[in-house]
Amino acid sequence: MSTSTSKTAAVAGTVADGYQHHPKQGLARLALGAIGVVYGDIGTSPLYAMKEVFVGHHPLTVDQLHIFGVVSLIFWSLLLIVTLKYVLVILRADNNGEGGSLALLALIQRRTGGGRWGPSLVILGVLATALFFGDCMITPAVSVLSAVEGLATVEQGFDSFVIPIAVAILIGLFYIQSRGTGSVGKLFGPIMLVYFTVLTVLGVINIMGRPDVLQAIDPRWAVRFVMTDGMLAFLALGSVVLAVTGAEALYADMGHFGRRPIEVAWLYLVFPALMINYLGQGALLLDQPEAAANPFFLMASEDWRLPLVILSTMATVIASQAVITGAFSVVQQAVQLGLMPRLRIEHTSAAEAGQIYIPVVNWALMIMVLLLIFGFRESSNLAAAYGIAVTGTMFISTFMVGVLIRRVWQWPVWASGLFVGLFLMIDGAYFSSNLTKVPDGGWFPLLVGAVVFTALTTWSTGRKLMIDRLREAAMPIKVFITSAATSASRVPGTAVFMTSTAEGVPHALLHNLKHNKVLHDRIILLTVAIADQPYWPQAERVKHEELGHGFHRVVLRFGFMEEPNVPAALKAAYGPGSEVKMMDTSFFLSRQTLIASDRPGMALWREKLFAWMLRNAESAMEFFRLPSNRVVELGSQVEI
């Protein structure tokens, strides 16, 4: 997935060594934090991956060939997809320290200028973002439900409590989001460290009973499995891929921890712990084929199963928390980049700028997660829906990284072709296998992705059309100043007219002059521009142009990870002794009412959807942090 999770803000500037932007924190501490946030999703995969392979919708015979073949596929998938593709290559594609599909898209566009690949890359980036939201809904449901289902291995009578307990945990998790997760987040790393240690211990104990399972690392077992049962092996890939779900988080969370800590955590703890545990599950199945019903929990003795269920549940809550806060970060990026309407974004920490809470996203996710649990009822059923969004995102990222390594990094043609060809084949095989799960639940993330993709592209296209229509009707600013500045009455103070384009006369200014018949002594035509990089240097925040007769054109630039606080930016730019005093400044906003029409641009139903989104967007006053007692809104109608 994909995707940015919680929650330490990086400062501006390129991160050369991978963790330079965290000067107060050592590598070990950052790596511990990465273990708690980045690896929650992939770390909880052992709870259901092996189980789904052998008792899922396309069950395999529990014998040596299939056990060794599956474990071999898991090992080489973790090695190639996670270690080679993400850790060794994609983590180096940082956009001033930030990662994720949207950050990668912005990086490529900035470094290449878009070019002929520009529109296609935008579509791919938006599609990856849309699929990410489907993954966000399934991850908490399948991970928490699979952990609580471990109660059935403790006592058979606990089956009826699984869904109520899972629902209660998830409702509680979504409820606490508004309070922030900073204090609780400090426990994530130590808890996950204990969890990965337990994974390792369980794996070692079971491997000692059947050391021959270590042969499964040999890739020839995977080849033999494919050659012997080609169709079953293909279908099994849809479950094997569950072992790598969460790989996108490595890249998405780079801005919060840096490249080097994420690499260290993966190579020295997470990867060994996961692989040892999968080998241990394989060893258990060699001796006890009936343990395929829930091999993860049956690895432990009866006395230790309840503590294991509790620890696993804590790990899945942490994984779910990372996904939820990741959704907040991605939505924030999408809003800033103009792919979504303005939404109310609350900061839950005065010290950590990256800790945000978006109410509408939080409650929408909770409703969808609960509907998934009540609709699918078992983690095995949810696993059928899981994976298709992840593999789709991985497939898309391979295309985007292919453009990056060839156009930006300028790898040789043969090296670029080898890398892209290898991973298109691997990701394509996994994605194709997951497409067979569409009737069994795979339709859900595809449906969510289609809805989100439609909304994102509708907003982006509609916004462009609206700006174009406003620009068509705009009067040239020089003509306006020449005619209006000499004839209109002037009143003391400063008027700031917000405008989406740094050209022409804002509609709010025209309406104000038409109805109030006055102009302020100082008039600032203000445009807020969001750059395609995470943070914009403070020294270059303001671009000022004096137009004469008291008129000024000002452009404020922010990165897509920054909060566009207009009053604070103006105060910092002009200083306390300047002519711009907030108590003498009025902000004039134009609120457009859209009229859908048959003019070329978008289909009529999309125009109506865009108009609905615009009506329900957060007001510019709240989004730009304008003082409510200094704002005047003037309406206008726009036909698109």
N, C-alpha and C positions, 0 to 999 in steps of 0.2 A: 503494500500500500504506500498507498500511500500517502508519505505523508508526514507533518511537523508536529511533534508533541511537546510537552511542557517544558521548561518554562523559565529558563535563565536567559535574559536578553544579552545578545552579543553586541559589542560596540562596533562602530563603523570601521571599515578598513579591511584589507585583504588579510586573511589568516594564513601566513606563509607556512608555519610549522604545524598547523592543525589545532593548536590549543593556545595560541598566543593571545587571544582575546579574553582569556580567563587568567590574568596575571596573578591573582591572589589564591588560586587553587592549583594544587599540584596535580601531576598526572594521575597518581593513584586515586586521589579523591574524585577527580573527574571520571575516571574509569568506573569507580564504584557508583557514581550517579548514573552513568550510561547503562550499567547493569540493571539499575532499578527502573529506568524509563524506556530506553531503546529496546531492550531485549525481553520485555514482558510478554509480547505477543509470540515471538518465535520460541521463547523459553517455555511456554505452556503447551506447545504443540505435542510433546510426548504424551499428554493426557489423552489425546484422541487419534493421533495419526496412525499408529500401528493397529489400534482397535478398528478403525474405519477400513483399513486395508483388508483385514481378515473376516470381519463380520458386517461390513457395510453393504451398500447396494450391489456391489459386484464382488462377493466374498471369494477368497482364495482358499485352496486346501492348505491346511497347516502342516506342511512337511518341510524337509530340509531345503529342497530346491526353491520353494516359494519364500521361506523365511530368509535364506541367504540372499536370494535375488532382491527382495524388498529392502533389506538392510543395506545391501550394496547400492541400490538406487538412491536411498536416503543419504548415504555417505557421500556419493559422488555429486548429488544435487547440492548438498550443503557446501561441498568443496568448490564446485564450479560456479553455481549461481551466487551464493552468499560471499564466499571468500574471494574468488577471482573477480567476478563481475562487479559486486558492490564494494567490498572492502578494499581491493587492490586497484580498481579502476574508477568506478563512479564516485567514490568518496573524494577523489581529486578534482571533481568538477564543482568547486565551491563558488557561489555567487557572493563574493565578499563575506565568506564565512557561512552563508546560508545554503541549505539544500532543499530537495523536494522537487516535484514535477514543475510547479509554477516558477520556482527559482531557476531551475535548469532552462526552462523556456525563455525566461527573461535574460539569462546569461547568453544563450545562443543568439538571441535577437540583437542584443547589445553589441556583441563581438563580431557579428557578421552583417549587421544592418538589415537583417531579414532576408533579402534576396528572393530568388524564386521559390525557396523552401519556406519562406515566412508564413504564408497562409496555412500551408499543410501542417507546419509545426504548431501553430496556434490551435488548430483543430485537435491535434494529438494531445497537446498539453491540457486542453479543456476536457477531452475525453478521459484522460487519466485521472483528472480531478473528479469527474463525475463518477467513475468507477470506485474511487476511493470512498465516497459516501456510502455506497452499498456495502463495502467492507467494514466501515465504521459501525454499521447497524448489526452485522452478523457477528463480529468479533466478541463483543461483550456477551451476547447471548450464548454462543457456542462454548466459549471458554469457561464462563461461570457455571453453566449447566453441566458441562463435562466434569468439572471438579466436584460439584455437589452430588453428582451421580455416583461418586465413589462411596457414598454412604451405603449403597446397596451391597458393597463388598464387606462392609462392617456388620450389617444386620439386614436381612432380607426385608423385614417389615418397614424399613425406612423409605422404601420406594415412593410411598404416597406423599412424603414430605419434600421430595426433591424440587418440584416446581414451586411450591409456596416459599421454600427457603431461597431459591435462586431469584424469584421475583422480589422478595423482601430485600435481599442484598443489593440488587440492581436499583431499586427505587431509592434506597438509602444513598447509594453512590451518586445518582443523579441529583439528589436533594442537596448534598453538601457542596456541589460545584460552585454555587453562588458565594460560598464562604471562602473560597480559595483553597488551594491544596498545598501551599508552601510548607506548613508545619508537618502535615502528614507525609508530604513528599520526601522529607528527610529520612523517613523510615524505609522508603522503597528500596534503596540500595542494599542496606543490611539484610532486609527480609529476603530479597532475591538472591543475595549471596548465600544465605542459609539454604534457600531452595535449590540452587544449582549444586551446592555441596551435597545435599541429600540425593539429588539425581545421580551424582557421581558415585556415592556410596552404594546406592541400590544397584546401579549398573555393575560395579565391581563385584559385589557379593554374588550376583547371578552369573556373571562371566566366569568366576572361579569355579562354579559348578559345571559349566560347559565351555571350557576355553576354546574348543574347536569353532565357536561362533566367530572368533576373530578372523577366520578365513573369509567371512562375508565382505571384508574390505576389498578383496580382490575384485576388480571390475568384471572379470570373466564370469562371475556368478550372475551379475546383471545381464550380461550378454546371453548366458545360457538360459536364463529365465525368459528373455525376449524371444530367443530362437525356439524354445520349447512350447511356450504358450503365448504366441504373439498377440492375439486379441485380448486375452486376460491381462497381459502385461500392459498393453495400451490403456485398458480401462483402469488398471491399478494406478497408473500415473495420476489419475484424478484424486486419489487418496494420498499417494506419496507426496504430492505437492503441498499437502497440509504441513509437512515438516519444515517448509521454507516460508510459510506465511509469516509476515512480519519483517521480511528482508528489506522492504522499502523503507522501514523506519530507520534503518542505519543511515540512509542518505537524508531523510527528512529531518532527523534530529541533529545533524551535523552542526548547525548553528548554535545549539544549546550546549554542546560538550566539546566540539572540535573533532577533527579527523583522528588524531593520534589516540586519544582515550577510547574512542569507539573501536579502533583497530585492536588495541591492547586487550580490551575486555573480550572481544570476540576470539582472538587467536589464543589467548592464554587461559580463558575460563569457560566462556559460553560454548564454543564449538567443541572442546574436549568433553565437557559435561554432557552436552546433548548426545554426542556420538556414543559415549560410554553407556548412557542410559538406553539408547536404541539397541545397542549390542546386548545389553542386559535383558531387555525385553525379548530379543531374539533367542537368547539362551533359555529364558523361561519357557518360551513356546516350544523349543526343541524337546524339553522334558515333559511339559504339561500343555498339550495342544488346546485343552479346554479353557486355558487361561486367556485365550484370544478374546473372550467376552469383555475383559477389561484388564489387559496385561500390565498397565502402569501401576494400578493399585495392588494387583495381585503379586507384584514383585516383592512387596513388603509382607512380613509375617502378620498374623491377625492382631497381635498386640499393638502394632505400630500403624495400622491402617487408619484409625480415627485421627491421630496426629497428622498423618500424611494428607488426609482429606482436608483438615483445617489449614495446613500449610499451603496446599495446592489452591484452595479457595482464596487465600490471601494473595497468592501469586496471580490468579486470574483477575482479581479485583484490581491489582496493580496494572495488569495488561489492559484491562478495560479503561482504567483511568487515563493511561497513556493515549489510547485511541480517542477518547472523548476530548481531551485537551488538544490532541492533534487536529481534530475536526475544527475546534475553535481557531487554531492558528491558520489552517488552510482557508477557512472562511474569511478571516481577516485579510489574508493575502489577496484572495479573489475580489473582495470589496475594494481594496486599494488599487488593484490593477484594472478595475472597471469591468469585471466579469459578473458582479453581483450588485444588487441595490444596497444602499447604505443600511446597516443594521446597528442596533444599539450594542455597543461593546463596552463592558465594564471591566475596570482594572481591579483585581482583588488583592494587589500588594503594592504598597508605596515604594518598596525597594526593588522588586522584580518586575520590570516593564513587560516581560513576556508572559506574566500570569494574567490571563484574561478570561472573561466569562461572557458568553453570548446567549442570553435567555432563550430566544426562539430556537436556536440550534440545539440547546440542551434538552428542552422539553420535547421537541420533535424527535430527537434521537431516542429519548426514553420511551415515547409512545411506540415507535417502530420496533425497538428491542423487545418490549413486552408483547407486542403482537406476534413477533417471531417466536417467542417462547410458547405462547398459548397456541399458536398455529402449528408449530412443528413438534413441540412437546418433548423430543429427545435430541441429544447432541448428535446422534448418528444421522437423524433426518436433517438437522441443520448443517452437518458436514457436507451433505449433498449440495447445499446451496453455497457452501463456503469454497473458496478457491478460484471460482471463475472470475471474480473481480480482481483478485490478486494476480492471477496469471495474465489477465488482460492488461493490467497496469505494467507488469514486467515486460510483456511483449512490446508495448508502446515505448517504454523506457529504452529498450534496445535500439529502436529506430532513432530516438532523440539523441542518445549517446553516440550512435553511428555518425550523425551529422556533426556532433561536437568533436569527436576524435579526428574526423577528416578535415572539417572546415576551420575549427578553432585551434586544436592541438596539432593539426597537419601531420598526422601519422601517414606513413607510406600507404599507397593504395592496397598493397598485398596484406599489410597488417590490419588495416581497417576492415578489409573484406573478410579476413580470417576471423576477427573478433565478432563482427556483426553476423556473419554466416553461422558461426558456432552457436551463438545465443539465439538467433532467430530459429534455428533448428530445435534447440532445447526448449525455449519458451513456447515455440509453436506446437511442439509435441504435448506439452503440459496443457496449453490452452485448448487444443483440439480434444484432448481427453476430457477436460472439464465441460466441454460443450455437450458431451453425452449426458451430463447431469442436469441439463436444462429442464426436462420434464419432471425430475425429482426434487426440484427446488432451485436449480440454477437460474430459473427465470427471474427470481426475486432481485438479485443484484443487477441483472441486466435491465429490468424494469426501472429500478431506482436510478441506474446510470443514464437510461434514456430520458427520464423525467428531468434529472438534474442537468444533463447536457442540453436539452431543449431550453430550459430556463436560463442557463448561462449564456448560450448563444443568442437567445432572444434579447436578453438584456444588453449584451455587448453590441449587437447589430442595431437595436432600437436606440440606444444611447448615441451611437454614431449618426444615425439618421436625424435624431432630434438636434444634435449639434450642427449638422449640415443645414437643416431647415432654419435654425436660428441665425446661422452665419449668412444665409442667403438674404434674410430680411434685415440684417444689421446695417446701420449707417456707418460710413467711414468715420473714424474718431476725429480726424483733422477737420473734416467738414463740420461735424457737430460742435467742436470747440470754437471754431471760427464764428459760427452763427449764434450759438447759445451763450458763450462766455461773455459776449459784449451786450447781450440784450436781457438776460435773466438777472433777477435780483439775487444778491449773494448774502448768505447768513453765516454767522460765526460757527466754527467747529470743523470737524472732519467727517466726511461720509465715505464709507467703504462699500463699494458695489461689487458683490461677488459675481464672477462670470466664469463659465466653463471653458471659454476660449479667449486667448490673449489677442483677440482681433475685434474690431468694430466696437459699437456702443452697446453696453448691457441693456437688456429690455427694462430692467428695474430702474435704470437711470432715465430712460425715455419716459416711462410711466410716472416717475416722481416729478419730473419737470412739467409733464402735461397736466397733472392734477394739483400739484402744490405750487407750481410757478416759481420755484426758488432753486438755487444751487448753493452748496456749502462752499466756504472759502477754500477748503482743501478737499479734493476728490481723488480717491484712490480706486482705480479699477484693478481688482485683485483676482488673480487666478491661482488656484492650488493645483500643482502638477505632481503626479505620483511617478517617480522614476522607476526604471526596470532594474533597480538594484535595491538591496534590503535597507541600506542606510545612506543618507545623503550628508556630506560634510557640512557642519554647522557654518563654516566660513563662507560656503557657497549657497546658503539657504535662500537668500533673497536676491532677486534680480530687479533692479529699479530703473525706470526710465521716466524722465521728466518730460511732459508733453506741452507745458506752457499753460498760462492762465490758471494756475493752481491745480491742474490735472496731472496725475501720476499713474503710470502703469507699473504694477508690482506683480511679480510671479514668485510664489513660495514653492520650493521644491522639497518633497519628502520622499524617503524610501518606502517601499511597500510593506516594511515591517514596523514603520513608525506611526505614532499617533499624530494626525494633522491638527495640532492645537494652534489655531490662527492667532488669537490674542497674544499667546506666549511668544510665538515666532515674531510678530510685529514688535512686541516690546523689546525682545532681544536684539532685533535688527536696528531699531531706531534709538534705543536707549531711553532712560528715564527723563532726560532733559530735552527730548525732541518735541516737535510740534504735534506728534501723534500721542494724545492722551486719551486713555480708554474712557474716562468720565465725560469727555467732550466728543466722543466718536460714536457714530451711529452706523450700524451694518444693514445694508439694504439687500434683500434676497429676492430672487424671482422664482415663484412657484408655478411651473408649467402644468396646464391641464391639456392632456393629449386628446386629439380627436382622430380616431381611426378613419382612414380613407382608402380609396382604391389607387392612390398614387403609387408608382413603382417603389419597391423597397422590401417590404415583408408581406407575407400573407395576412389577410385581415384578422384571422384568429390570433396570430402572433402579435399583431399591433395591439389588440385588445388585452392580450396577456401582458405585454410590456406596459400598457397604461395602468393595469391593475398593480403591477410590481412597483411602478413609480408612485402610485397613490399610497402604497403601504410601506414605502421606504422611510427610514428615519429622517427627520428634518435636517437640513443643512446646519441649522442653528446648533443642534445637539451634537451632530457628527464633528463639526469643526470647533466645538467647545466655545461658541460665542456667548457672551453674556445676554441672558434672556431679556433683560430690561433695556438693551441697546439695539434690539433687532426689529426691523420693519420688513414685512413680507408683502410683495406686490405680485398679483397673479396675472398670468397671460395664457392664451390658448395657442397651441401649436398643432398643425395638421401634419401627420407623417404618412 
